[in-house]
Amino acid sequence: MKSHMSEKGPSQRQLRVGEQVKQIIAETLLRGHFHHEALIDADITVGEVRVTPDLRNARAFVMSLGGKNMDAIIPALNEESQQFSKAINRQSNMKFTPKVTFVKDESFEEAQRIDELLRSVHIPKDDDDETAEE
């Protein structure tokens, strides 16, 4: 039964909790009270937060402005995850506070790659179009 449920994708509750956790993480990042040097003055975007069906774990997909310094930012965020958990606990009414793991958001690079592919496609003009215009 469990595998059948996962084929449908995330439940409405998972999506709602993911969005709530995303907002809390973004607000916490804006406040910026971190001890890690990699996080000081870092412009970080939270693209998405995916929550497990039991709502005990969450994966936050993040990217820095221009993708700079991600090799240092991801470990720093994961080391500061306790601060995010405290904020989630304070600002949400969930029974359990999800353990947040930060990963690099590859969707920005994928979107850029698709955009470049689309721009590189050359579509030849039809001869019929040219004769219709004359």
Secondary structure, 3 states (H helix, E strand, C coil): CHHHHHHCCCCHHHHHHHHHHHHHHHHHHHHCCCCCHHHCCCCEEEEEEEECCCCCEEEEEEEEHHHCCHHHHHHHHHHCHHHHHHHHHHHCCCCCCCEEEEEECCHHHHHHHHHHHHHHCCCCCCHHHHHHHC
